[in-house]
Amino acid sequence: MRLSRAQREVLKNLMDGKPLVEYMTPDHSQLFFRTLGDKVRAKLNFMQDGKRVGYRTFWVLFKHNLITQNKYKGTPSPQDALTGYKITQRGWEIL
């Protein structure tokens, strides 16, 4: 599998111990998400090392099993980080 520069950078940062987290921010024009029974208008954001990671970059890494969900470390609040991600064995091998 061939990785883009952005995908390779995300994997290298995960190897160095920099967290990749997902959180929601308000988006009044597009999507609805349900959190603990409440309807929230929000969009998903992925952040690593103070920079936003594009959804497509994240999606390719997750789809090809190069990263997986880490233990939950947030609160139910949509403004807090919801999920962390870690590199998988396949991710180590490809990198």
ABEGO torsion letter per residue (X at the ends): XBBBAAAAAAAAAAAAGBBBBBBBBBBAAABBBBBGGBBBBBBBBBBBGGBBBBAAAAAAAAAAGABBBBBBABBABAABBABBBBBBAAAAAAX
